Amino acid sequence: MRAVIQRVSSAKVTANKTHEASIGRGLLVLLGITQSDTMEDLDWLVNKIIHMRIFNDEVAVMNKSVLDIAGELLVVSQFTLYAQTKKGNRPYYARAAGHEIAVTLYSHFLQKATQLIGKPVQSGIFGADMRIDLTNDGPVTIIIDSKNKDL
């Protein structure tokens, strides 16, 4: 699993021109799922995101997690995080998980994140055409990959 995490003061996703989900201060998580991802990857990644200390404390040091600040989460599926661009100019997406695997893991990710954060997690609609509006706070943007924990 791969995630692009953005610390935001607000974020909103609109899907299929009808569904809308929004958050205030918290994290926007763009989540990519590959064919080889497991529940172990999911557990590691969601725990890492929820406990990552990227919010400022009282002396402006990034020392607090989204849990510590009672922040919110907006999670949006994004298969393009597994784009391969080695050859040519057209990205190749064969490493992205197929619908059945990806939908299942995406749903479990939302459930686990909701359980850990103690409040509903907002989300886009899997596979939908979506628009995201956000105000990146910092800016702070972090990339995490469950298969490459050194990133």
N, C-alpha and C positions, 0 to 999 in steps of 0.2 A: 504494500500500500504506500501511496505517496500522497503527501499533503502540502499544500501551500497555505500557510497560516498568516493572516494579516490582522494585526491589532487595529481595531477600528473604534471610532467614537460613534459611528452608526453605519448600518448596511441594510440593503433591501434587495430582494430578488423578486422578479416578476417572471412567471412561467406561463407560456401559452396565452399571454395577454390577459389572463384571468386570475391565476393564483398569485398571491402576494404574501411574502413573509419578511419581517423586518426585526432588527435588533437595535438597541442602543449600544452603550459601551460594552465591548467584548471582543470576540474573535470571529472572523469570517474564515471558514475552512473550505478550501477547494480540495476535494477528495478524489484521487484516482485509484482505481482497483485493477490489479493485473490477474492473469489466469492462475498464478501460483499462490495467491494470497490465501491465508488461513485465518481461523479465529485467533490464533496466537499473534499474528500480525496485527489484527484488529485490536486486540486487548492491549498490546504494547503501544500502538499508535494513539489510541484514544486516551490512555493513561498519560502518555507523554504530553499530549496537547493540553489536557485539563490541568496538569500540574506544572507546566512550563512557566517559569517566572519571567514574564516579559512586560509586566505592568509596574509602573513606578511606585515606590514607597514614599514615605513622608519626606525623604531627603533626595528625591528624584533619581533613585537607583532602581533599575529593573530588578525587583526582588519579590514581586507578588504574582500569583497565578490568577487565572480567570475565576477560580474558586474563591481566592482571598478577597477579590474585589466584588464578589457577587455579580460578576458579569454574565453576559449572554453569549450563546453560540448560534451561528448560522452556518449550516453545512450544505454545500452544493456539490453534487457529483460532477466530475470532469474527466472524461476518458482521455482527453487530449494531453493530460499530464504524462501519458505513456507514449507520446509521439516519438517515432524514430526518424531522425533527419539526416542520417549518414549519407544516403544516396539521393541525388536529385534535389528538387525543390518542393516536392509534394510530401508532406509527412505521411508516415505509414503507421497504422494503429494496431497491428496484429498482436502486440503484447497486452493491450487493454483486455480486461475480462469480458467475456460474452454476457449477454443480458441476464441469463439465469443466475450465474455466479455473482455478478456485480450487484444486482438488485437485492439479493439475499444478504450480502455483506454490508451493503449500504444501509439497509434496514436495521441490521444488528448494530452497526456503528451508531446510528441515531438512538437506538434503545439504550445502549451502553453509556453513551454520552449523557443522555437524559438522567439515567440512574446516578451517574457520578456527580453531575452538576446539581442535581436536586431540583431541577425545574425543566419545563419543556424546551427542547432544542428546536429551533426553527430550521426549515430546510426548503430546498427547491424541489422540483418534481423530476425524478429520475428520467433521463432521456428526452426531456422537454427542451424546447427552444426557450432560453432564459436570458434575461437582462439583469445585470447586477450593478447597483449603485452603491458606492461606499466612500467613506471618509477614512483614509488610512491615517492612524494616529502615530506620529513619530517622524517619518514613517518607520514602521516595524513590519518586515515581511520575512518569514522563515520557511525553509523547505525541509521537510523530513521524509525519509524513505525507510520503511520497516525492513527492507532488504539491505540497506546500506546505512547502518546506524551511526556512521562517522560523519554523515552530512551535517 
